């Protein structure tokens, strides 16, 4: 659990440095990390991009109600839209929740109205613009 916690915080840390931090032999640590990956507990090591430096300043969640018979084609169409980051099927007031990242409110408006809203089978949408975000690092310590 300590290994997972440390890798979640910084996946780019070297094995020797992490072994010193956790007081675990480097070869043992390397084997444990390999085992975590092999068992699919660690799906991938990745990079977190500072999107605001790329001009992506608007993030929104779009709740969608859809025709249940068109679930797969709608999901496929949504995933073809470059600004759509994720599509989740949910319970509650909406059938789907879509995360959208855009450069501006105008671009978000165009994505929701011109792209998402015109997909056959989408009955209605409601957009929630993110005003401020505070992420919490997961803690996997035992």
FIPA-80926 format. One record per atom (N, C-alpha, C): atom name; y, z, x; residue in three letters; residue number from 0. Coordinates in steps of 0.02 Angstrom, whole numbers. Layout:
<nodes>
 atom     yy     zz     xx type seq
   CA      Y      Z      X  ala NUM
...
</nodes>
This chain:
<nodes>
 atom     yy     zz     xx type seq
    N    -60      0     41  unk   0
   CA      0      0      0  unk   0
    C     63      0     44  unk   0
    N     60     35     99  unk   1
   CA    118     36    144  unk   1
    C    130    -33    173  unk   1
    N     77    -69    189  unk   2
   CA     84   -137    215  unk   2
    C    118   -181    163  unk   2
    N     94   -178    101  unk   3
   CA    125   -218     47  unk   3
    C    198   -201     38  unk   3
    N    214   -137     40  unk   4
   CA    283   -115     32  unk   4
    C    328   -144     87  unk   4
    N    305   -140    149  unk   5
   CA    344   -165    205  unk   5
    C    352   -241    203  unk   5
    N    297   -277    187  unk   6
   CA    301   -349    184  unk   6
    C    344   -373    126  unk   6
    N    345   -336     71  unk   7
   CA    388   -353     14  unk   7
    C    461   -346     35  unk   7
    N    475   -296     74  unk   8
   CA    544   -285     98  unk   8
    C    565   -339    148  unk   8
    N    519   -358    195  unk   9
   CA    536   -408    246  unk   9
    C    472   -442    269  unk   9
    N    456   -499    240  unk  10
   CA    395   -535    257  unk  10
    C    399   -569    325  unk  10
    N    459   -572    354  unk  11
   CA    466   -605    419  unk  11
    C    455   -558    478  unk  11
    N    443   -495    464  unk  12
   CA    432   -447    518  unk  12
    C    370   -466    558  unk  12
    N    374   -459    623  unk  13
   CA    317   -477    666  unk  13
    C    263   -423    659  unk  13
    N    202   -444    672  unk  14
   CA    145   -397    668  unk  14
    C    154   -340    719  unk  14
    N    173   -355    782  unk  15
   CA    182   -300    830  unk  15
    C    236   -249    807  unk  15
    N    290   -275    780  unk  16
   CA    344   -230    757  unk  16
    C    321   -188    698  unk  16
    N    286   -220    650  unk  17
   CA    261   -185    592  unk  17
    C    208   -135    611  unk  17
    N    167   -152    660  unk  18
   CA    115   -105    682  unk  18
    C    146    -41    711  unk  18
    N    200    -49    747  unk  19
   CA    235     10    774  unk  19
    C    266     51    718  unk  19
    N    295     17    670  unk  20
   CA    328     51    614  unk  20
    C    277     90    572  unk  20
    N    218     61    562  unk  21
   CA    167     94    520  unk  21
    C    117    135    561  unk  21
    N    124    131    627  unk  22
   CA     78    167    672  unk  22
    C      5    145    660  unk  22
    N     -4     79    659  unk  23
   CA    -70     49    651  unk  23
    C    -79      0    708  unk  23
    N   -138     -3    738  unk  24
   CA   -153    -50    790  unk  24
    C   -138   -121    766  unk  24
    N   -106   -162    808  unk  25
   CA    -84   -230    788  unk  25
    C   -143   -274    765  unk  25
    N   -199   -271    800  unk  26
   CA   -256   -313    780  unk  26
    C   -285   -290    714  unk  26
    N   -286   -225    702  unk  27
   CA   -309   -199    637  unk  27
    C   -261   -220    582  unk  27
    N   -196   -215    596  unk  28
   CA   -146   -234    547  unk  28
    C   -152   -309    530  unk  28
    N   -159   -350    581  unk  29
   CA   -167   -422    570  unk  29
    C   -227   -436    525  unk  29
    N   -283   -403    538  unk  30
   CA   -343   -411    497  unk  30
    C   -331   -390    425  unk  30
    N   -296   -336    416  unk  31
   CA   -281   -311    348  unk  31
    C   -236   -360    310  unk  31
    N   -187   -387    344  unk  32
   CA   -142   -435    312  unk  32
    C   -181   -498    293  unk  32
    N   -225   -521    338  unk  33
   CA   -267   -579    323  unk  33
    C   -311   -566    262  unk  33
    N   -340   -505    258  unk  34
   CA   -383   -486    202  unk  34
    C   -343   -484    137  unk  34
    N   -282   -459    139  unk  35
   CA   -239   -457     79  unk  35
    C   -226   -529     54  unk  35
    N   -215   -575    101  unk  36
   CA   -204   -645     82  unk  36
    C   -267   -676     55  unk  36
    N   -323   -665     89  unk  37
   CA   -387   -694     69  unk  37
    C   -407   -671     -1  unk  37
    N   -393   -609    -17  unk  38
   CA   -409   -581    -84  unk  38
    C   -357   -599   -136  unk  38
    N   -306   -637   -117  unk  39
   CA   -252   -659   -161  unk  39
    C   -208   -601   -186  unk  39
    N   -210   -545   -152  unk  40
   CA   -164   -491   -169  unk  40
    C    -94   -511   -145  unk  40
    N    -91   -544    -87  unk  41
   CA    -29   -575    -64  unk  41
    C    -37   -649    -77  unk  41
    N      6   -675   -123  unk  42
   CA      0   -746   -142  unk  42
    C     33   -792    -91  unk  42
    N     91   -771    -64  unk  43
   CA    124   -812    -14  unk  43
    C    180   -772     19  unk  43
    N    197   -794     79  unk  44
   CA    255   -766    114  unk  44
    C    311   -817    104  unk  44
    N    369   -793     85  unk  45
   CA    421   -841     64  unk  45
    C    490   -821     89  unk  45
    N    539   -862     72  unk  46
   CA    608   -852     91  unk  46
    C    648   -841     27  unk  46
    N    696   -795     28  unk  47
   CA    742   -786    -28  unk  47
    C    808   -817     -7  unk  47
    N    829   -868    -44  unk  48
   CA    889   -906    -28  unk  48
    C    950   -874    -62  unk  48
    N   1005   -870    -26  unk  49
   CA   1068   -848    -55  unk  49
    C   1098   -907    -93  unk  49
    N   1081   -912   -157  unk  50
   CA   1100   -971   -197  unk  50
    C   1175   -977   -207  unk  50
    N   1211   -922   -205  unk  51
   CA   1284   -928   -214  unk  51
    C   1315   -967   -157  unk  51
    N   1284   -965    -98  unk  52
   CA   1310  -1004    -41  unk  52
    C   1296  -1078    -51  unk  52
    N   1251  -1095    -97  unk  53
   CA   1237  -1165   -114  unk  53
    C   1277  -1187   -175  unk  53
    N   1319  -1141   -201  unk  54
   CA   1361  -1157   -258  unk  54
    C   1328  -1144   -326  unk  54
    N   1270  -1113   -325  unk  55
   CA   1236  -1096   -388  unk  55
    C   1263  -1028   -410  unk  55
    N   1311  -1031   -457  unk  56
   CA   1348   -971   -475  unk  56
    C   1334   -946   -545  unk  56
    N   1295   -983   -584  unk  57
   CA   1282   -964   -653  unk  57
    C   1207   -960   -664  unk  57
    N   1185   -903   -688  unk  58
   CA   1114   -893   -704  unk  58
    C   1111   -871   -777  unk  58
    N   1063   -899   -812  unk  59
   CA   1057   -884   -882  unk  59
    C    985   -883   -904  unk  59
    N    973   -848   -959  unk  60
   CA    909   -846   -992  unk  60
    C    918   -880  -1059  unk  60
    N    874   -925  -1075  unk  61
   CA    878   -962  -1139  unk  61
    C    816   -945  -1180  unk  61
    N    829   -915  -1239  unk  62
   CA    775   -902  -1286  unk  62
    C    765   -964  -1328  unk  62
    N    702   -984  -1337  unk  63
   CA    687  -1046  -1373  unk  63
    C    636  -1033  -1428  unk  63
    N    649  -1061  -1487  unk  64
   CA    599  -1064  -1540  unk  64
    C    578  -1137  -1544  unk  64
    N    512  -1148  -1551  unk  65
   CA    485  -1216  -1548  unk  65
    C    431  -1226  -1600  unk  65
    N    414  -1289  -1609  unk  66
   CA    358  -1308  -1651  unk  66
    C    295  -1288  -1613  unk  66
    N    252  -1245  -1642  unk  67
   CA    193  -1222  -1605  unk  67
    C    145  -1279  -1585  unk  67
    N    145  -1334  -1622  unk  68
   CA    100  -1389  -1606  unk  68
    C    122  -1427  -1544  unk  68
    N    184  -1417  -1522  unk  69
   CA    211  -1456  -1465  unk  69
    C    221  -1412  -1403  unk  69
    N    185  -1357  -1398  unk  70
   CA    194  -1310  -1343  unk  70
    C    188  -1343  -1274  unk  70
    N    134  -1378  -1261  unk  71
   CA    123  -1408  -1194  unk  71
    C    174  -1462  -1177  unk  71
    N    187  -1510  -1224  unk  72
   CA    237  -1560  -1205  unk  72
    C    307  -1530  -1194  unk  72
    N    325  -1480  -1233  unk  73
   CA    390  -1447  -1223  unk  73
    C    393  -1414  -1155  unk  73
    N    340  -1377  -1138  unk  74
   CA    339  -1343  -1073  unk  74
    C    344  -1395  -1016  unk  74
    N    308  -1450  -1022  unk  75
   CA    312  -1503   -971  unk  75
    C    382  -1531   -964  unk  75
    N    415  -1544  -1020  unk  76
   CA    483  -1570  -1019  unk  76
    C    531  -1519   -987  unk  76
    N    524  -1456  -1005  unk  77
   CA    567  -1404   -976  unk  77
    C    559  -1401   -900  unk  77
    N    498  -1404   -876  unk  78
   CA    486  -1399   -804  unk  78
    C    511  -1460   -766  unk  78
    N    525  -1515   -800  unk  79
   CA    554  -1575   -767  unk  79
    C    630  -1569   -758  unk  79
    N    660  -1521   -790  unk  80
   CA    733  -1511   -783  unk  80
    C    746  -1472   -719  unk  80
    N    782  -1501   -670  unk  81
   CA    791  -1468   -605  unk  81
    C    821  -1398   -609  unk  81
    N    865  -1386   -656  unk  82
   CA    898  -1320   -661  unk  82
    C    854  -1266   -691  unk  82
    N    799  -1285   -722  unk  83
   CA    752  -1236   -751  unk  83
    C    710  -1207   -695  unk  83
    N    711  -1141   -690  unk  84
   CA    675  -1106   -636  unk  84
    C    608  -1077   -659  unk  84
    N    604  -1056   -722  unk  85
   CA    541  -1030   -748  unk  85
    C    538  -1037   -823  unk  85
    N    477  -1040   -848  unk  86
   CA    465  -1045   -919  unk  86
    C    411   -993   -935  unk  86
    N    426   -949   -983  unk  87
   CA    378   -897  -1003  unk  87
    C    367   -901  -1078  unk  87
    N    304   -896  -1098  unk  88
   CA    288   -889  -1168  unk  88
    C    290   -815  -1183  unk  88
    N    324   -795  -1236  unk  89
   CA    336   -724  -1250  unk  89
    C    321   -706  -1322  unk  89
    N    318   -641  -1334  unk  90
   CA    314   -617  -1403  unk  90
    C    384   -596  -1425  unk  90
    N    393   -586  -1489  unk  91
   CA    457   -563  -1514  unk  91
    C    497   -618  -1547  unk  91
    N    561   -612  -1542  unk  92
   CA    608   -656  -1576  unk  92
    C    604   -729  -1555  unk  92
    N    586   -742  -1493  unk  93
   CA    581   -810  -1467  unk  93
    C    509   -826  -1450  unk  93
    N    495   -891  -1446  unk  94
   CA    428   -914  -1426  unk  94
    C    424   -922  -1350  unk  94
    N    482   -941  -1320  unk  95
   CA    485   -953  -1248  unk  95
    C    551   -925  -1221  unk  95
    N    548   -904  -1158  unk  96
   CA    607   -884  -1122  unk  96
    C    611   -929  -1060  unk  96
    N    668   -960  -1049  unk  97
   CA    678  -1006   -993  unk  97
    C    734   -979   -949  unk  97
    N    723   -978   -885  unk  98
   CA    775   -958   -837  unk  98
    C    807  -1021   -810  unk  98
    N    874  -1023   -813  unk  99
   CA    912  -1082   -790  unk  99
    C    963  -1060   -739  unk  99
    N    968  -1097   -683  unk 100
   CA   1020  -1086   -633  unk 100
    C   1063  -1148   -629  unk 100
    N   1129  -1139   -630  unk 101
   CA   1175  -1195   -629  unk 101
    C   1235  -1180   -584  unk 101
    N   1271  -1233   -567  unk 102
   CA   1330  -1225   -525  unk 102
    C   1389  -1197   -564  unk 102
    N   1394  -1213   -628  unk 103
   CA   1452  -1193   -667  unk 103
    C   1431  -1183   -740  unk 103
    N   1476  -1153   -779  unk 104
   CA   1464  -1146   -850  unk 104
    C   1459  -1214   -884  unk 104
    N   1499  -1261   -861  unk 105
   CA   1497  -1329   -890  unk 105
    C   1428  -1361   -878  unk 105
    N   1402  -1353   -817  unk 106
   CA   1336  -1380   -802  unk 106
    C   1282  -1344   -844  unk 106
    N   1287  -1279   -852  unk 107
   CA   1241  -1242   -894  unk 107
    C   1243  -1268   -965  unk 107
    N   1303  -1277   -991  unk 108
   CA   1312  -1304  -1058  unk 108
    C   1276  -1371  -1066  unk 108
    N   1287  -1415  -1017  unk 109
   CA   1255  -1481  -1020  unk 109
    C   1179  -1476  -1018  unk 109
    N   1153  -1432   -976  unk 110
   CA   1080  -1423   -971  unk 110
    C   1052  -1399  -1038  unk 110
    N   1084  -1349  -1067  unk 111
   CA   1059  -1321  -1130  unk 111
    C   1066  -1370  -1187  unk 111
    N   1124  -1401  -1194  unk 112
   CA   1137  -1446  -1251  unk 112
    C   1104  -1515  -1241  unk 112
    N   1115  -1545  -1183  unk 113
   CA   1093  -1614  -1173  unk 113
    C   1020  -1620  -1152  unk 113
    N    995  -1572  -1115  unk 114
   CA    926  -1576  -1091  unk 114
    C    878  -1535  -1134  unk 114
    N    888  -1470  -1136  unk 115
   CA    841  -1426  -1172  unk 115
    C    845  -1439  -1247  unk 115
    N    905  -1440  -1274  unk 116
   CA    913  -1447  -1346  unk 116
    C    888  -1512  -1376  unk 116
    N    881  -1563  -1335  unk 117
   CA    859  -1628  -1360  unk 117
    C    785  -1641  -1351  unk 117
    N    748  -1591  -1327  unk 118
   CA    676  -1599  -1320  unk 118
    C    644  -1595  -1390  unk 118
    N    602  -1643  -1405  unk 119
   CA    570  -1645  -1470  unk 119
    C    527  -1582  -1480  unk 119
    N    538  -1550  -1537  unk 120
   CA    500  -1490  -1555  unk 120
    C    537  -1425  -1544  unk 120
    N    593  -1428  -1507  unk 121
   CA    633  -1367  -1499  unk 121
    C    676  -1359  -1561  unk 121
    N    668  -1302  -1594  unk 122
   CA    701  -1291  -1658  unk 122
    C    769  -1259  -1649  unk 122
    N    775  -1210  -1604  unk 123
   CA    840  -1181  -1589  unk 123
    C    837  -1143  -1523  unk 123
    N    897  -1132  -1494  unk 124
   CA    902  -1096  -1431  unk 124
    C    957  -1043  -1436  unk 124
    N    951   -993  -1394  unk 125
   CA   1005   -944  -1386  unk 125
    C   1010   -929  -1312  unk 125
    N   1071   -934  -1285  unk 126
   CA   1081   -928  -1213  unk 126
    C   1115   -862  -1196  unk 126
    N   1088   -829  -1145  unk 127
   CA   1115   -765  -1121  unk 127
    C   1136   -776  -1048  unk 127
    N   1201   -775  -1036  unk 128
   CA   1228   -787   -968  unk 128
    C   1228   -720   -931  unk 128
    N   1201   -722   -871  unk 129
   CA   1199   -663   -828  unk 129
    C   1268   -648   -801  unk 129
    N   1293   -588   -815  unk 130
   CA   1359   -568   -791  unk 130
    C   1355   -533   -723  unk 130
    N   1306   -491   -716  unk 131
   CA   1296   -454   -654  unk 131
    C   1222   -438   -650  unk 131
    N   1195   -435   -589  unk 132
   CA   1124   -422   -580  unk 132
    C   1114   -370   -526  unk 132
    N   1070   -324   -538  unk 133
   CA   1050   -275   -488  unk 133
    C    974   -277   -485  unk 133
    N    947   -301   -429  unk 134
   CA    875   -304   -420  unk 134
    C    851   -240   -387  unk 134
    N    791   -221   -404  unk 135
   CA    759   -163   -375  unk 135
    C    699   -187   -334  unk 135
    N    695   -166   -272  unk 136
   CA    638   -183   -230  unk 136
    C    576   -148   -258  unk 136
    N    520   -184   -264  unk 137
   CA    459   -149   -285  unk 137
    C    436   -101   -231  unk 137
    N    407    -47   -252  unk 138
   CA    382      4   -205  unk 138
    C    307     12   -216  unk 138
    N    268     -9   -167  unk 139
   CA    196     -6   -174  unk 139
    C    165     52   -136  unk 139
    N    205    101   -117  unk 140
   CA    176    157    -81  unk 140
    C    132    198   -127  unk 140
    N     80    226    -98  unk 141
   CA     30    264   -138  unk 141
    C     56    331   -159  unk 141
</nodes>
